[in-house]
């Protein structure tokens, strides 16, 4: 059974360097790592972490509030970056035709 290839036409990025592909690329070009000293209250090991700025201040709301956690916040923000959710909706609509 042959499977038709699928073109990847959209991408997004969210990480310790910034929100969006252009922010991440610009930070890399400036030689930034996105790492900073660990500031978790209960961490006993001196180490460095990569943290998405402001993530703790953006909880999931509405129907997704019961699933609020760092991973799901990152997933939501990833969908919101670089027009990714809009591209997914467009592809979904095109496949339904």
Buried (B, 14 or more C-beta within 10 A) or exposed (E): EEEEEEEEEBEBBBBBBBBBBEBBEEBEEEEEEBEEEBEEEEEEEEEEEEBBEEBEEEEBEEEEEEEEEEEEBBBBBBBBBBEBBEBEEEBEEEEEE
